[in-house]
């Protein structure tokens, strides 16, 4: 036995895996890249029994023979040929070869089975104007790759949503630029741990901080914004076979590969785009006349209103009064919150090199303004990727990147709790502010509008000093500055990856990464134009200043030994290694408030503030992973992949389950995947229209270690007592058995191309089961005020399918068309939970689980045998039109509810008819039930690409079908229980006996709970959106100094078909699974139009 074969056997035994193999170790190998390489050795030529294969290659559009097409055996470049001017080729291949791989610069690569005799093969090559089909290898995983040849996006999440709609459920968090998306691969795999996929950038495991919070509500941390989409070569989604990533792969993996230098010839690409973004669709709000009538009607229900009625100046219609104009306007406040904006994007990329090394240098600047005023970002980024031959068999990859992002940001959407602070979201104030007012004051002498900003409104403060709202114009003007409401992000990223070619078959690599992310946030709620606010235990405060500085340092080292070899009809590719990751995150969050009037010109936190406080985080977590992976390919017909990872993390408890080794607990994560290329079998018929058919199946186990850093440990925190003394308090009771959540995934799939590769089919069915869910369990006897502790218990299951169909109905010389549709279904169900609490459904205590109060009271259900995050509330049957109707609804009379004193309150005409599910005549918790499911039935994309000569039209739709959403913003705008401006729907509220309507009467304070959480606020969230419409033209050139010029224009979000009543049916309140399907009124997605040009030098 040869020496290197002995080394390989020792490696396999060391990592404890069986000798199994697969077609490729990960999907990044499917991207054909070339870097500078040098021959390291000359191996002895191996002789095989040979056979000749002949064929002819044609252009599929013109049917003319093609010369210069490269032909080789699949997955083996040792046997090659090229077609002559007649399109003919003859290639000598080993007798065990079953398929050929054909490729050319201007055509899509193809695989073709040789068959029994290998003679008279006919190949129809399709122009590269269509989507990529084949690689020079076979992928046994359920994965999908996209290549970002040309992108107009400001963040890569947009490309993922547009092109991978069935592979990832990507939900735009906010219509403003740079907010990113919540992403879920194949359903939901956790309840309380992170559910976002793992991102691996150029082989580096990244922490995208998905669970970190922002000072501004409606804002999100989005570290993906640090990567300019123009710098990205490919994005690959791994939906199974992620065991190699150990306790980090349960939620799926997204591999991002950035651009590198491929040619020694210097190439310069410049791309710029300038666009207009228009404000999103907003609810139609009441005008001044309608609002005045509503407010007057509401005042009639205010307690003891007769005491105050003469002091309410806005009700006085005498034009001679000095205050008349102040309260007699008809103003659209949304104009103060929204605008049409100009966006800009500039990028330049330089590639080149020589025998010593290759490089890719990119520089970009983006100005991404938001349609919400005083929101948006600007980004400056630079990236330098190199591949260097050091000496002999030693080379290295050295990459560096730096990004600086400045963001203006204000609170966005509706807060959870209106009682804890004044409304400080300009976008919400633009809707609820009374239209009878104006943002500027009137000159008391001339009676004309002045340039002085109005303060917080006071037309209702006679009733209650807290019945006041801020002036959104003053809020924006006094709150906008670099030291006020601003977020600054910087990222430094460096990778050193040496590679040593030991022999022809053995390669040793090391990837070392250092990343530094710094985020500086400032929050300031000004004094001018904003009301003071009463805070229990503190008194009345005038403003609020907060800041947060966070820093995360991450280090990764990945050492890998790899062996590849062709052994006759057997191909082996195996590797094993050791990966170490270390993440250190800390932040400091001081804040302060004045009890007396301060100065908006000095917003910094100081010792002079009356109320001061501070909090912070200091997290450090590390992990160690040993892994091995092996591929086996027999005659390009049968493929087998085996992998095993062993990982330990500082987040695990000392008595966690798993393997005990060297005093440490380890999780074991195996994977086995297999595929069968039926079309490469000799018996497979050649003339039935099937060009390629691959069956694959697999099972793997992966983990989720993105759990609470201190769940396994007892921890203390610092608190202020009576706003003066500092004391320690118990924060968590540790559980030393805490471990990773574990997900087992089964997948079976079919990939096929039909009718001369004109039709493509990719289908996958999957099932997964997550055990050891991180859950809160309750103490029988609370300890120091702590009622719960973390534990691993509970089971969550997912099942579903993904289907992608593509077709090329028109393949002509000058006219080509490609159509496609993708759809996915993922259904989750909680199988078991460690709770013994039961809730009502259908009138009985049959729901085992718990509820969460998220933008409501006990309104989000987590129940066994039901999906995650169901909406739990009351059913309604309309509004009582008459008193007689109300009297007949109950159990022998009126329906009623019981107030806090035990008195009965009867539902009368004009009240909502809540369904008395258990029939006892009282509306209470026993009548609550599941009223909605935010998980969609189907989601995916539709696309069409049409090319005529140098003109290309691309159309892309995305859609979601069958999901329920909770319109929290509408519950505010149609609640009819306070003095906020309401939508036009409220003009149809119940006002007189016998009126038939779906809107209940307006009553201050809502004593009957007509606006409680019910199916009034649950809507169908299905939609179909024309996401992109892109038209580009390649200018024909024959200049030595100018290689290419493309002019393009793009329209985004042209229309959305939906029955949803909110601004936009696509939103995500947070990354947590329990926050999905809740519309808090964040900025919606509006239309955008962009013009650009790409220059190739």
Order of alpha helices (4+ residues) and beta strands (2+ residues): alpha-beta-beta-beta-beta-beta-beta-beta-beta-alpha-beta-beta-beta-beta-beta-beta-beta-alpha-alpha-beta-beta-beta-beta-alpha-beta-beta-alpha-beta-beta-beta-beta-beta-beta-beta-beta-beta-beta-beta-beta-beta-beta-beta-beta-beta-beta-beta-beta-beta-beta-beta-beta-alpha-beta-beta-beta-beta-beta-beta-beta-alpha-beta-beta-beta-beta-beta-beta
